[in-house]
Amino acid sequence: MPKMKSKASAKKRFTFTGSGKLKRKHAYKSHILTKKSTKRKRNLTYFAIVDKADVANVKEMLSK
């Protein structure tokens, strides 16, 4: 049986923290930035934690 492959798209988008939680980037930070306020753009810069409801799906995508 061949090896299980993890999803390449998920590998690029999610990382684990030191305590085992999943980090993700915010959306809406790539283009059309002129109409967004400075505060909004700054807050989109930081990482967020993946919601509890989605953790199982993301971990399944990352499993090898």
N, C-alpha and C positions, 0 to 999 in steps of 0.2 A: 504494500500500500504506500502511495507517495506521502511525503511530508505535508502537514497542514501549513498553509501559508497565511501570514497575517496580511491584512488589507494595507496596501501601500499608502493609500490616501489617509488612513487613520494614523499610520506611523508618522506622517508629516504634520499632523494637526494636534496630536495629544502627547503629553509627557507626564510622567509620574513625579510627584513631589517626594521629598525625603520620607514623609510619613505615610506614603502609599496612596494619597489622593490623586485624582487626575486633573491636570491643568489644561486649559484651552484658551485660545485667543478670542477676543471680541470680534464680532462682525461689524460691517459698516465703517471700516477705517481705510479702505483702499482707494476710493475715488469720490468725486463730488464733495470735496472737503470745504469748499469756499462758503457754503451756506450753513455749515455746522459751526457751533460756537467753539471757542478755544477750550473751554471747560469740558465740553462733550468729547472733543477729540483727545484731550489729555486722559480722560477717564477710560476711553476705549483702548488706550495704549497698554494698560496693565492686564495681567493674566486673570482669569476667572477659574473657579473650581467647577467641574462638571456636576450637574445636578444629580441627586441621589437616584432619581428615576431612570437616568440614562447610563449610569455607571456600568451595569451588567452588559448592556449592548456594546459599549465602547471597549470593555475588557475582552469581550468575545472577538471583536475585530482585531484586537492587538495580540491575541493569543496565538502561539505558534504550534 
